[in-house]
Amino acid sequence: MTRFVPPGWPRGLPPGGTPEFDERVVGWLLDQGPADLRTSELRHLPLALATYVEHHLDGCLEGARRAYGQARTQLGPAMPADQLERAQRAFEAEGARLLQAQREVRLVLEAMRVGSPGKGAG
């Protein structure tokens, strides 16, 4: 039986609600966050880990946007124009990567919430 995955679902991560998802989601989430998470208690709390990674990526994306937006004023006086353009392209690429990761983590988090035990209708 093939499970539906929403558009934008992380490549290589099995669909939510499957045993394979449960086995691999923590490793996938750890790959999306800062390296220090590998020794954090959060690695034993998948839903809390996913929530943390979501917030972490929010902050990283905001930082990438600010770096791009302020590059000319912060770096322009100290960098040649060609290097400034390279830096802006790098900031833009990193922002795009972070945006994709943020979307993927949100999809995974939603799948985890839907499949979490004890989630009642209210």
Secondary structure as the mmCIF struct_conf table of DSSP 4:
data_model
#
loop_
_struct_conf.conf_type_id
_struct_conf.id
_struct_conf.beg_label_comp_id
_struct_conf.beg_label_asym_id
_struct_conf.beg_label_seq_id
_struct_conf.end_label_comp_id
_struct_conf.end_label_asym_id
_struct_conf.end_label_seq_id
HELX_LH_PP_P HELX_LH_PP_P1 THR A 2 PHE A 4
TURN_TY1_P TURN_TY1_P1 PRO A 7 GLY A 8
HELX_LH_PP_P HELX_LH_PP_P2 TRP A 9 PRO A 10
TURN_TY1_P TURN_TY1_P2 ARG A 11 GLY A 12
HELX_LH_PP_P HELX_LH_PP_P3 LEU A 13 PRO A 15
TURN_TY1_P TURN_TY1_P3 GLY A 16 GLY A 17
BEND BEND1 THR A 18 THR A 18
HELX_RH_AL_P HELX_RH_AL_P1 PRO A 19 GLN A 32
BEND BEND2 GLY A 33 GLY A 33
HELX_RH_3T_P HELX_RH_3T_P1 ALA A 35 THR A 39
BEND BEND3 SER A 40 SER A 40
HELX_RH_3T_P HELX_RH_3T_P2 GLU A 41 HIS A 44
HELX_RH_AL_P HELX_RH_AL_P2 PRO A 46 GLY A 69
TURN_TY1_P TURN_TY1_P4 GLN A 70 GLN A 70
HELX_RH_AL_P HELX_RH_AL_P3 ALA A 71 LEU A 75
HELX_RH_3T_P HELX_RH_3T_P3 GLY A 76 ALA A 78
BEND BEND4 MET A 79 MET A 79
HELX_RH_AL_P HELX_RH_AL_P4 ALA A 81 GLY A 115
TURN_TY1_P TURN_TY1_P5 PRO A 117 GLY A 118
#
